[in-house]
Amino acid sequence: MSQQNPFQHIQLRLIKDAPVKKQKPRNFQKNTQTQYFRDNRESHAMHLSRAGSAVSEEWLLNRQRRQLDNLPEMPEALSIFLQIDPRELPVEDLRKYGIEVIGEFEDGFVIGSSSDLTLVTLKEKIEKFAAGAQHQVAGLWDIVTGVAWRREKILSEALLRDWPIIKDYDQMVVEIGIACLGTEEVPVHPKNRRSSYKSEVAYNRAVETWTKKRNEIYDMWDELMNQRYDQLLRIIRSYQGEVISGPVHENPELLSSMPDSFTVKVRISGKGFKDIVENHPYVFDISEVDGIEKHEPVEIDQDETINEGLIFNSPSEDAPAVCIIDSGIQERHIYLKEAIDQTVSRSWINSPTDVADHYPGGHGTRVAGAVLYPRDIPRSGQVHHNIWIQNARVLDNNNGMPSSLFQPILMRQIVEYFHSSPRRTKIFNHSINSTNPCRVVHMSAWAAAIDQLSWEKDVLFVISAGNLPLYSRGRPVIRLAIADHMNSGRNYPDYLLEPSSRIANPAQSLQAITVGSIGLADITSPYYSFSKTSEPSAYSCTGPGIFQTIKPEVVEYGGCVAHDGGTPRRILNRPELSPQLIRSNLYGGSAVGRDQVGTSFAAPKVSHILAGIQRVFPDESTLLYRALLIQSARWPDWTSRWPDPTSVLRHIGYGVPDLKRATENNPYRITLITQGEVRISGKQVHIYEVRIPEELRRLGDAFDIRIDITLSYKAQPRRTRRNRQRYLSTWLEWQTSERYESMESFVSKMIELASGDEYIDEVVDESRESIKWMIHKRSDWGRIKGFRRDDNTVQKDWAYLKSYEWREAFYIAVIGHLGWNRDMNATVPYALAVSFEAINEDVEIYQPIAIENEINIKVEI
């Protein structure tokens, strides 16, 4: 951190690292349906047995029909569709029934598969349940017969809509997701029962055995992926199809990129497509290949001139780098050339050296310019660049992505290339989106690849939220245009909350920063802007994202559009509402212009802030960069007059970030942070203490203090799972002590909470002394309803208290919970930021809080 900053962030003090505690059984009230099945064992067992037999018989008959019809051989496993009570019968426990989990859905529905075509193991457990044992079977609510469910659960919305019109001879390009976990599970680590071993030697021997078994299972998973890929490839080829995402054996990262599945992009006939949908036992997701959203060139008279006397200076060698994944960059542009790291420029279009931005006016060029010049573009004098721009070209001359490129592989190739370069690039700007809203069932392969790369490496993606088009122009009806909404009687900004306005793939990625857009100005004659200054742009896609996450997290000034007030309204760009951007003039035109708007140009302004944070904290992880970015965000003034704060959160997330607030403090504000790598496991608790000086707690004073807390962590994803608690290997949350709660009481409560299971809402009460958080830990507790702050890997909340309401110490707990990874030795890293601010600047708090928290305290283990 810069030593010139007199108000530096100070380190949070960890005062207790609570070890994993043996879980106590909780006496949850049984689901009424589960209890009914337990009370009526024989009838329920009879229903399950009959349904299981029907599924088995139908699958065996189907296999015989396939042989007679000379259809390609499917893997030797049947597909089974179940409904379970996840509390009574956890989804991962289905392995004990001989069932591999292929896909998980809402309301307890699960796609499973079994290599035992007669379901012997399942039937044995059902028989024991009927006899009075195997109580867990009461949580197996139903086995669904038939195969009608497969289309609805496996296909994307667009493919399901088109199913009736798909002909056998149609040629289709789709992405197919195949699950690859099998029924083997990594055993519980001996650490959980260490006290049962007679000696340290015996314990170490058990650990060696466990490690060998774990490695064997990992090898088995890899082999299973290879085997299932080969099986799928044979089926595709039998229908004269091909894998167009590249041969897996030439791109082994496709198989190793996710711990539970692989996804391939294929070209196949309609007949082959339907066969896989209806009969492949391991498929969990099939979607159309996303079209790439395009910015149509706009003709606006340019009156942008530059001063030829401008002098540009290159960044220092140790300056941060931002990689622009886009349409290329005009690298010799006068405003850019001194900041371009030409040593690593690379294209995935045509040839590796074809890195220029050939799109009219440029897209990647504009994005790169917005990273360097987020507000004003200089017209004279000297310019000292402090960010290196790196060029990864992935879009062609029409701003489209060739079908030969497959985003999950492409993301990995880009990250591995630039992150391993001499500058060790950490920040990747990805202002590219699909044309349709993101799906909300399973994480897309594109977004999951970004999550996996964020887990593996110290990198952070900044992704645009996506834009509504002005007019449909023959586009698919899934993404309605602004004009469509106007013509249907839906007005700004209400139409932005429609399902068709949801953020676009891959903006739903949990471990990336998603950026929406707000307006720069407002005009009323002769055209009328939709938004006023800092209000949501008329095109900016909204949340929530997948798993009800808060998306976009932040917004920046991407500009807005206007209408003419007519009937029907004519919608158009106006320079007064457009951000000033660097333009590509390879084919003529001005070097600077105001002729484009979009979330594409809001995202790089956030990348600029992140690079500034990296400049101040060069040795810290991107988790801290993300935490400080979100911590700095604020809602604009207009939000205080907005009647529904929930819609505000959906539009703009946590608000507009600020570089100065992210990296500096002042006499009236202080930020405390974790430093270095901090890791935590499931069922573990870290307790931090912030001491509040007595002079700030005097009863006679009533200063308004705002507190902000942001937790940023990452975990390994599992794409076949459908909620955040099982999509991630480990998931975290934070809690705070109540206003008058003692440390002993708080620590005891947090350890108890960590030792429980995922159903934590029922064991935490909203105390009358609770801090009135805006979002809160339950969706019905905060001022903002319908959202939980812990439903993402970055979690922020804020509240306001009077100064006399604080105790002498304030405690924050970071709590680890087991996700899909049940290994309590597995850890995940996180960063935590806590800020206090005297919002009226009527009492100086930095110095007294900093002094009070400089005392070193021994961590209690």
HELIX and SHEET records of a PDB file:
HELIX    1   1 THR A   32  ASP A   39  1                                   8    
HELIX    2   2 ARG A   41  LEU A   68  1                                  28    
HELIX    3   3 VAL A   91  TYR A   97  5                                   7    
HELIX    4   4 GLU A  106  GLY A  108  5                                   3    
HELIX    5   5 VAL A  120  ALA A  130  1                                  11    
HELIX    6   6 HIS A  135  GLY A  139  5                                   5    
HELIX    7   7 ALA A  148  ILE A  154  1                                   7    
HELIX    8   8 GLU A  157  ASP A  162  1                                   6    
HELIX    9   9 TRP A  163  ILE A  165  5                                   3    
HELIX   10  10 PRO A  190  SER A  196  5                                   7    
HELIX   11  11 GLU A  200  SER A  238  1                                  39    
HELIX   12  12 VAL A  248  GLU A  250  5                                   3    
HELIX   13  13 GLU A  253  SER A  256  1                                   4    
HELIX   14  14 GLY A  270  ASN A  279  1                                  10    
HELIX   15  15 LYS A  337  ALA A  339  5                                   3    
HELIX   16  16 GLY A  364  LEU A  372  1                                   9    
HELIX   17  17 GLN A  407  HIS A  419  1                                  13    
HELIX   18  18 ALA A  445  GLU A  456  1                                  12    
HELIX   19  19 ILE A  482  ASN A  487  1                                   6    
HELIX   20  20 ASP A  494  LEU A  497  5                                   4    
HELIX   21  21 PRO A  499  SER A  501  5                                   3    
HELIX   22  22 ILE A  546  GLN A  548  5                                   3    
HELIX   23  23 PRO A  575  LEU A  577  5                                   3    
HELIX   24  24 THR A  599  VAL A  616  1                                  18    
HELIX   25  25 THR A  622  SER A  632  1                                  11    
HELIX   26  26 ASP A  637  ARG A  641  5                                   5    
HELIX   27  27 PRO A  645  ILE A  652  1                                   8    
HELIX   28  28 LEU A  659  THR A  663  1                                   5    
HELIX   29  29 GLU A  694  LEU A  696  5                                   3    
HELIX   30  30 ARG A  724  TYR A  727  1                                   4    
HELIX   31  31 MET A  743  ALA A  754  1                                  12    
HELIX   32  32 ASP A  761  VAL A  763  5                                   3    
HELIX   33  33 SER A  803  GLU A  805  5                                   3    
HELIX   34  34 TYR A  846  GLU A  852  1                                   7    
SHEET    1   A 4 ILE A  10  GLN A  11  0                                        
SHEET    2   A 4 ARG A 669  ILE A 673  1                                        
SHEET    3   A 4 THR A 827  ALA A 838 -1                                        
SHEET    4   A 4 VAL A 678  SER A 681 -1                                        
SHEET    1   B 5 ILE A  10  GLN A  11  0                                        
SHEET    2   B 5 ARG A 669  ILE A 673  1                                        
SHEET    3   B 5 THR A 827  ALA A 838 -1                                        
SHEET    4   B 5 ASP A 704  TYR A 713 -1                                        
SHEET    5   B 5 VAL A 794  LYS A 802 -1                                        
SHEET    1   C 4 ARG A  13  ALA A  18  0                                        
SHEET    2   C 4 VAL A 685  ARG A 691 -1                                        
SHEET    3   C 4 ALA A 809  LEU A 818 -1                                        
SHEET    4   C 4 THR A 730  THR A 736 -1                                        
SHEET    1   D 4 GLU A 100  GLU A 104  0                                        
SHEET    2   D 4 PHE A 109  SER A 114 -1                                        
SHEET    3   D 4 LEU A  78  ILE A  84 -1                                        
SHEET    4   D 4 LEU A 140  VAL A 144 -1                                        
SHEET    1   E 4 GLU A 242  VAL A 243  0                                        
SHEET    2   E 4 SER A 261  SER A 269 -1                                        
SHEET    3   E 4 GLN A 171  ALA A 179 -1                                        
SHEET    4   E 4 VAL A 283  GLU A 288 -1                                        
SHEET    1   F 2 ILE A 311  ASN A 313  0                                        
SHEET    2   F 2 GLN A 382  HIS A 384  1                                        
SHEET    1   G 7 ARG A 346  SER A 347  0                                        
SHEET    2   G 7 TRP A 388  ARG A 393  1                                        
SHEET    3   G 7 ALA A 321  ASP A 326  1                                        
SHEET    4   G 7 ILE A 427  HIS A 430  1                                        
SHEET    5   G 7 LEU A 460  SER A 464  1                                        
SHEET    6   G 7 ILE A 513  ILE A 518  1                                        
SHEET    7   G 7 VAL A 554  TYR A 557  1                                        
SHEET    1   H 3 TYR A 528  SER A 529  0                                        
SHEET    2   H 3 ALA A 562  HIS A 563 -1                                        
SHEET    3   H 3 ILE A 571  LEU A 572 -1                                        
SHEET    1   I 2 LEU A 581  ILE A 582  0                                        
SHEET    2   I 2 VAL A 592  GLY A 593 -1                                        
END                                                                             
